[in-house]
Amino acid sequence: MSAQVQSDVSLKPFNTFGIEVKAQHFAQAHSDDEVRELLAHAAARQWPVLVIGGGSNLLLTADIQALVLRMASRGIRVVADDGQQVIVEAEAGEPWHPFVQWTLDHGMAGLENLSLIPGTVGAAPMQNIGAYGVEIKDVFVGLTALDRQTGEVCEFDLQACGFAYRDSVFKRSPGRWLILRVRFALSRVTQLHLDYGPVRQRLSEQGIDQPSAQDVSAAICSIRREKLPDPAELGNAGSFFKNPVVPAVLAEHIRLTHPALVGYPQADGQVKLAAGWLIEQAGWKGYRDGDAGVHQKQALVLVNYGQASGGQLHGLAQKIQRDILERFGVALEMEPNLY
Ligand SMILES: Cc1cc2nc3c(=O)[nH]c(=O)nc-3n(C[C@H](O)[C@H](O)[C@H](O)COP(=O)(O)OP(=O)(O)OC[C@H]3O[C@@H](n4cnc5c(N)ncnc54)[C@H](O)[C@@H]3O)c2cc1C
């Protein structure tokens, strides 16, 4: 077998929360053949398998009694280019942000608003990653995935992925699909999305009134660096809770006592609330219990100040969920995947 399987491997370097747990078995797959070899190796020994990418959306609460298979396949290629639209395919193990930079460096627009999101290309469809008014579904063409139940390689188009807010068919069937590579339709004719958050304002502060996709990416990187802690310095998994979508009557009810409520009306008549705003109103911003805490500048981000366990961070998340339910009648759902 070409891939190497190690035992009792610390996962601390492989999750952005920096949680110290061990994988009973650990291996990296650099190709489809290595993926198949490793799955067969695990099946022959009746080991469960947990596939990971960059570990930036994981909350690990115990040692993983399984083969942790980290996707490390690399490769980016142009599949079609008619001068206006370019179809680009990237392997699952490609790190996301360098991939976005590669597309921008090659004159392709579409992914600029998703700059600086940690993780890998293969994990991006799992929760239909999104930021600054764009989700991958907006530029997604298709992906190739291995069905771990049947061993078949399957093609998914946009519709088959069932993308929704931080959700997809892959997330709804945990452990079934192993995403091998993903294709995006990017544009040589720039159509920018500048109306979300402070993007336009940041560009105009820089004196840029006719921005390129590269300018938008740079502005978003600078905003994100100010707002979000860098996992290399302070362990975190980005937004810890999804923004809850609630019935309009509940939003109106909360507004009676909290007139400044942040809410975005949805097409179906419901209202999307800002989870971070609710958590901040409830007084959790900057809270710390041992090494588990809520970030001082961003109430939506839970942080590990050093030695917090996954259980401690999960316990803190549950306390916040209970408090928000009692105060506002709103159920918060966790965004990271819990293992
Ligand atoms: C500082 C910070 C900021 C963030 N900002 C954003 C943001 O703006 N928007 C956003 O949407 N997310 C954000 N995230 C969350 C995270 O970066 C994304 O969800 C990212 O796509 C996770 O990629 P990963 O490779 O690290 O996945 P992992 O954390 O390794 O895995 C996540 C899930 O996907 C599964 N998985 C991983 N790879 C594969 C594969 N090839 N096939 C099948 N299953 C797989 C895993 O089993 C797990 O269930 C942020 C995280 C951090 C730390």
The ligand as an SDF file (V2000), in Angstrom:
LIG
                    3D

 53 58  0  0  0  0  0  0  0  0999 V2000
  -11.4460   31.4110   11.2610 C   0  0  0  0  0  0  0  0  0  0  0  0
  -12.5060   30.6360   10.5280 C   0  0  0  0  0  0  0  0  0  0  0  0
  -13.3750   31.3020    9.6770 C   0  0  0  0  0  0  0  0  0  0  0  0
  -14.3610   30.6010    8.9750 C   0  0  0  0  0  0  0  0  0  0  0  0
  -15.1930   31.2960    8.1420 N   0  0  0  0  0  0  0  0  0  0  0  0
  -16.1660   30.6380    7.4450 C   0  0  0  0  0  0  0  0  0  0  0  0
  -17.0230   31.3540    6.5500 C   0  0  0  0  0  0  0  0  0  0  0  0
  -16.9100   32.5670    6.3800 O   0  0  0  0  0  0  0  0  0  0  0  0
  -17.9900   30.6510    5.9160 N   0  0  0  0  0  0  0  0  0  0  0  0
  -18.1380   29.3150    6.0610 C   0  0  0  0  0  0  0  0  0  0  0  0
  -19.0430   28.7480    5.4220 O   0  0  0  0  0  0  0  0  0  0  0  0
  -17.3220   28.6080    6.8860 N   0  0  0  0  0  0  0  0  0  0  0  0
  -16.3430   29.2300    7.5780 C   0  0  0  0  0  0  0  0  0  0  0  0
  -15.5180   28.5270    8.4150 N   0  0  0  0  0  0  0  0  0  0  0  0
  -15.7150   27.0800    8.5820 C   0  0  0  0  0  0  0  0  0  0  0  0
  -14.7760   26.1910    7.7270 C   0  0  0  0  0  0  0  0  0  0  0  0
  -13.6480   26.9020    7.3130 O   0  0  0  0  0  0  0  0  0  0  0  0
  -15.4840   25.6430    6.4860 C   0  0  0  0  0  0  0  0  0  0  0  0
  -16.6180   24.9180    6.8560 O   0  0  0  0  0  0  0  0  0  0  0  0
  -14.5550   24.7340    5.6380 C   0  0  0  0  0  0  0  0  0  0  0  0
  -15.1810   24.4130    4.4180 O   0  0  0  0  0  0  0  0  0  0  0  0
  -14.1750   23.4510    6.3540 C   0  0  0  0  0  0  0  0  0  0  0  0
  -13.1720   22.8220    5.5670 O   0  0  0  0  0  0  0  0  0  0  0  0
  -12.1620   21.7650    6.1920 P   0  0  0  0  0  0  0  0  0  0  0  0
  -11.3760   21.1990    5.0530 O   0  0  0  0  0  0  0  0  0  0  0  0
  -11.4010   22.3610    7.2870 O   0  0  0  0  0  0  0  0  0  0  0  0
  -13.1920   20.6590    6.7270 O   0  0  0  0  0  0  0  0  0  0  0  0
  -13.0600   19.7670    8.0520 P   0  0  0  0  0  0  0  0  0  0  0  0
  -13.2480   20.6280    9.2370 O   0  0  0  0  0  0  0  0  0  0  0  0
  -11.8520   18.9270    7.9760 O   0  0  0  0  0  0  0  0  0  0  0  0
  -14.3460   18.8410    7.8720 O   0  0  0  0  0  0  0  0  0  0  0  0
  -15.6460   19.4030    7.9450 C   0  0  0  0  0  0  0  0  0  0  0  0
  -16.6660   18.3090    7.6260 C   0  0  0  0  0  0  0  0  0  0  0  0
  -16.5310   17.9110    6.2610 O   0  0  0  0  0  0  0  0  0  0  0  0
  -16.2070   16.5210    6.1650 C   0  0  0  0  0  0  0  0  0  0  0  0
  -15.2400   16.4220    5.0560 N   0  0  0  0  0  0  0  0  0  0  0  0
  -14.0520   17.0750    4.9480 C   0  0  0  0  0  0  0  0  0  0  0  0
  -13.5040   16.8100    3.7430 N   0  0  0  0  0  0  0  0  0  0  0  0
  -14.3430   15.9690    3.1050 C   0  0  0  0  0  0  0  0  0  0  0  0
  -14.3310   15.3270    1.8160 C   0  0  0  0  0  0  0  0  0  0  0  0
  -13.3450   15.5100    0.9280 N   0  0  0  0  0  0  0  0  0  0  0  0
  -15.3730   14.5100    1.5000 N   0  0  0  0  0  0  0  0  0  0  0  0
  -16.3940   14.3210    2.3680 C   0  0  0  0  0  0  0  0  0  0  0  0
  -16.4540   14.8860    3.5840 N   0  0  0  0  0  0  0  0  0  0  0  0
  -15.4460   15.7170    3.9390 C   0  0  0  0  0  0  0  0  0  0  0  0
  -15.6690   16.1240    7.5250 C   0  0  0  0  0  0  0  0  0  0  0  0
  -15.9150   14.7680    7.8160 O   0  0  0  0  0  0  0  0  0  0  0  0
  -16.4700   17.0400    8.4570 C   0  0  0  0  0  0  0  0  0  0  0  0
  -17.7380   16.4950    8.7080 O   0  0  0  0  0  0  0  0  0  0  0  0
  -14.4980   29.2030    9.1440 C   0  0  0  0  0  0  0  0  0  0  0  0
  -13.6160   28.5230   10.0040 C   0  0  0  0  0  0  0  0  0  0  0  0
  -12.6220   29.2290   10.6830 C   0  0  0  0  0  0  0  0  0  0  0  0
  -11.6750   28.4870   11.5770 C   0  0  0  0  0  0  0  0  0  0  0  0
  1  2  1  0
  2  3  1  0
  2 52  2  0
  3  4  2  0
  4  5  1  0
  4 50  1  0
  5  6  2  0
  6  7  1  0
  6 13  1  0
  7  8  2  0
  7  9  1  0
  9 10  1  0
 10 11  2  0
 10 12  1  0
 12 13  2  0
 13 14  1  0
 14 15  1  0
 14 50  1  0
 15 16  1  0
 16 17  1  0
 16 18  1  0
 18 19  1  0
 18 20  1  0
 20 21  1  0
 20 22  1  0
 22 23  1  0
 23 24  1  0
 24 25  2  0
 24 26  1  0
 24 27  1  0
 27 28  1  0
 28 29  2  0
 28 30  1  0
 28 31  1  0
 31 32  1  0
 32 33  1  0
 33 34  1  0
 33 48  1  0
 34 35  1  0
 35 36  1  0
 35 46  1  0
 36 37  1  0
 36 45  1  0
 37 38  2  0
 38 39  1  0
 39 40  1  0
 39 45  2  0
 40 41  1  0
 40 42  2  0
 42 43  1  0
 43 44  2  0
 44 45  1  0
 46 47  1  0
 46 48  1  0
 48 49  1  0
 50 51  2  0
 51 52  1  0
 52 53  1  0
M  END
$$$$
